[in-house]
Amino acid sequence: MSQHSDITSPDDSALDQLCEALVALGPELDRTDAWPSEQLRLCGEAGVFRWFVPRRWGGLEWSDADITRGYLRLGAACLTTAFVITQRTGACQRIVGSENEPLKEQLLGPLVTGESFATVGISHLTTSRRHLSRPVLAAHETTEGFVLDGYSPWVTGADHASTIVTGAVLENGQQILVALPTDLPGVAIPEPPRLVGLSASHTGEVRLSNVKLPHECLLAGPAENVMKIGVGAGTGGLQTSTLAIALASAAIDFLEHEAIARPDLGTPGAELRREQLDLTDTLLALASGNAVCTNDELRARANSLALRASQAALAAAKGTGYVVGHPAGRWCREALFFLVWSCPQGVMAANLCELAGLD
Ligand SMILES: Cc1cc2nc3c(=O)[nH]c(=O)nc-3n(C[C@H](O)[C@H](O)[C@H](O)COP(=O)(O)OP(=O)(O)OC[C@H]3O[C@@H](n4cnc5c(N)ncnc54)[C@H](O)[C@@H]3O)c2cc1C
């Protein structure tokens, strides 16, 4: 790929080349669980990080529908890389959406070019540790800023990030959203745990002990529900469904390829493809602002398809697919991620009903 040739649309042939490179790097990524530095470097060089950012900050400001088409391609080529980019983008969008102009000036330039990496650790405000009586990350305000204590349970690529967008809860129950520099005293990033899939995303805890954060790092709040302020990553958005559909399409591609020599695979492959194309149409309609169903309804169907398509690919690949290193086995493990990633209560309930055979 030529240097600095930005991908200008999801139909650009430069995106085909990038995806081919990501597919080729996939087996090594799964074998070593090493952080996808080369994949992210290639994405940065192809201008992928600019898709999501307004022109004012040096971005390409792609429409939601085009971003969705781009993620469908990246997610099918390498789910780990696409997932890491969603977390990076979540951080960028929270920074862009804040009213802290000096912080935007400081952080956004190197993020857009790919020189720096930022990530989000906000699940404890939305879907993680919500049943506990005390917040897992607490803050109190001082004259200079805030002091943070506790932990953020799930942060992707924290060990590679210069900034983590995270949230904490004050004594009065109000929340703050901050851009936490990872080199502040009191920030500890333990080695990330091995996961069932996507271990190369290096997702794990970030611990904060008496971390003194100046007011200059505040992105939003204090407010009752800081995630509802401005734009950015919440739960129940479309990107989780997008990546689930992307994974399913990779598995169905494999099934179709196998079906060329094995006619018995033709009908199941065609049926899964029909469902995937139908879900893709629904996804793109929602991304274009056409409310054909709720985001949660789409997510429940996308989760189901990712699980069934990946297992169909494994069944077709037989024992060969069960050997570590074959993509079919990896797709099955990766599909399980959608049962737990940023999964709203209603989606979890729908998935459980399907698994229990209840309609
Ligand atoms: C691979 C991976 C990557 C992720 N990346 C990110 C990221 O980059 N940024 C981010 O912000 N988030 C991220 N997440 C977090 C994700 O979106 C969810 O928030 C997370 O999966 C919720 O799981 P949990 O175990 O923390 O949930 P919890 O609800 O905290 O459940 C933990 C345990 O508590 C118990 N429990 C749960 N509910 C109850 C209850 N009501 N009563 C009693 N006990 C209960 C259960 O035993 C459960 O196993 C990631 C998650 C994973 C797995």
Ligand as a Chemical Component Dictionary entry (heavy atoms), coordinates in Angstrom:
data_LIG
# 
_chem_comp.id                   LIG 
_chem_comp.type                 NON-POLYMER 
_chem_comp.pdbx_formal_charge   0 
_chem_comp.three_letter_code    LIG 
# 
loop_
_chem_comp_atom.comp_id 
_chem_comp_atom.atom_id 
_chem_comp_atom.alt_atom_id 
_chem_comp_atom.type_symbol 
_chem_comp_atom.charge 
_chem_comp_atom.model_Cartn_x 
_chem_comp_atom.model_Cartn_y 
_chem_comp_atom.model_Cartn_z 
_chem_comp_atom.pdbx_ordinal 
LIG C1  C1  C 0 -13.029 -8.524  26.097 1  
LIG C2  C2  C 0 -13.757 -7.363  26.686 2  
LIG C3  C3  C 0 -13.415 -6.084  26.303 3  
LIG C4  C4  C 0 -14.057 -4.993  26.855 4  
LIG N1  N1  N 0 -13.625 -3.744  26.542 5  
LIG C5  C5  C 0 -14.136 -2.670  27.161 6  
LIG C6  C6  C 0 -13.574 -1.377  26.966 7  
LIG O1  O1  O 0 -12.611 -1.200  26.218 8  
LIG N2  N2  N 0 -14.106 -0.316  27.621 9  
LIG C7  C7  C 0 -15.154 -0.482  28.466 10 
LIG O2  O2  O 0 -15.598 0.524   29.043 11 
LIG N3  N3  N 0 -15.711 -1.695  28.689 12 
LIG C8  C8  C 0 -15.221 -2.797  28.069 13 
LIG N4  N4  N 0 -15.742 -4.061  28.334 14 
LIG C9  C9  C 0 -16.823 -4.193  29.333 15 
LIG C10 C10 C 0 -18.145 -4.718  28.766 16 
LIG O3  O3  O 0 -18.718 -3.799  27.872 17 
LIG C11 C11 C 0 -19.134 -5.026  29.911 18 
LIG O4  O4  O 0 -19.247 -3.931  30.747 19 
LIG C12 C12 C 0 -18.674 -6.220  30.722 20 
LIG O5  O5  O 0 -18.569 -7.346  29.864 21 
LIG C13 C13 C 0 -19.648 -6.516  31.859 22 
LIG O6  O6  O 0 -19.182 -7.684  32.532 23 
LIG P1  P1  P 0 -18.856 -7.718  34.102 24 
LIG O7  O7  O 0 -18.367 -9.100  34.400 25 
LIG O8  O8  O 0 -17.969 -6.582  34.456 26 
LIG O9  O9  O 0 -20.331 -7.471  34.679 27 
LIG P2  P2  P 0 -20.833 -7.450  36.165 28 
LIG O10 O10 O 0 -22.283 -7.038  36.094 29 
LIG O11 O11 O 0 -19.952 -6.620  37.017 30 
LIG O12 O12 O 0 -20.770 -8.969  36.618 31 
LIG C14 C14 C 0 -19.643 -9.499  37.328 32 
LIG C15 C15 C 0 -20.117 -10.679 38.172 33 
LIG O13 O13 O 0 -20.986 -10.178 39.166 34 
LIG C16 C16 C 0 -22.096 -11.034 39.375 35 
LIG N5  N5  N 0 -23.351 -10.292 39.158 36 
LIG C17 C17 C 0 -23.720 -9.623  38.049 37 
LIG N6  N6  N 0 -24.914 -9.035  38.218 38 
LIG C18 C18 C 0 -25.309 -9.319  39.467 39 
LIG C19 C19 C 0 -26.461 -8.990  40.220 40 
LIG N7  N7  N 0 -27.448 -8.243  39.720 41 
LIG N8  N8  N 0 -26.533 -9.444  41.500 42 
LIG C20 C20 C 0 -25.551 -10.194 42.014 43 
LIG N9  N9  N 0 -24.434 -10.554 41.347 44 
LIG C21 C21 C 0 -24.311 -10.123 40.080 45 
LIG C22 C22 C 0 -21.924 -12.212 38.412 46 
LIG O14 O14 O 0 -21.376 -13.296 39.116 47 
LIG C23 C23 C 0 -20.915 -11.704 37.377 48 
LIG O15 O15 O 0 -20.080 -12.722 36.875 49 
LIG C24 C24 C 0 -15.109 -5.182  27.789 50 
LIG C25 C25 C 0 -15.473 -6.496  28.159 51 
LIG C26 C26 C 0 -14.797 -7.565  27.639 52 
LIG C27 C27 C 0 -15.160 -8.964  28.112 53 
# 
loop_
_chem_comp_bond.comp_id 
_chem_comp_bond.atom_id_1 
_chem_comp_bond.atom_id_2 
_chem_comp_bond.value_order 
_chem_comp_bond.pdbx_ordinal 
LIG C1  C2  SING 1  
LIG C2  C3  SING 2  
LIG C2  C26 DOUB 3  
LIG C3  C4  DOUB 4  
LIG C4  N1  SING 5  
LIG C4  C24 SING 6  
LIG N1  C5  DOUB 7  
LIG C5  C6  SING 8  
LIG C5  C8  SING 9  
LIG C6  O1  DOUB 10 
LIG C6  N2  SING 11 
LIG N2  C7  SING 12 
LIG C7  O2  DOUB 13 
LIG C7  N3  SING 14 
LIG N3  C8  DOUB 15 
LIG C8  N4  SING 16 
LIG N4  C9  SING 17 
LIG N4  C24 SING 18 
LIG C9  C10 SING 19 
LIG C10 O3  SING 20 
LIG C10 C11 SING 21 
LIG C11 O4  SING 22 
LIG C11 C12 SING 23 
LIG C12 O5  SING 24 
LIG C12 C13 SING 25 
LIG C13 O6  SING 26 
LIG O6  P1  SING 27 
LIG P1  O7  DOUB 28 
LIG P1  O8  SING 29 
LIG P1  O9  SING 30 
LIG O9  P2  SING 31 
LIG P2  O10 DOUB 32 
LIG P2  O11 SING 33 
LIG P2  O12 SING 34 
LIG O12 C14 SING 35 
LIG C14 C15 SING 36 
LIG C15 O13 SING 37 
LIG C15 C23 SING 38 
LIG O13 C16 SING 39 
LIG C16 N5  SING 40 
LIG C16 C22 SING 41 
LIG N5  C17 SING 42 
LIG N5  C21 SING 43 
LIG C17 N6  DOUB 44 
LIG N6  C18 SING 45 
LIG C18 C19 SING 46 
LIG C18 C21 DOUB 47 
LIG C19 N7  SING 48 
LIG C19 N8  DOUB 49 
LIG N8  C20 SING 50 
LIG C20 N9  DOUB 51 
LIG N9  C21 SING 52 
LIG C22 O14 SING 53 
LIG C22 C23 SING 54 
LIG C23 O15 SING 55 
LIG C24 C25 DOUB 56 
LIG C25 C26 SING 57 
LIG C26 C27 SING 58 
# 
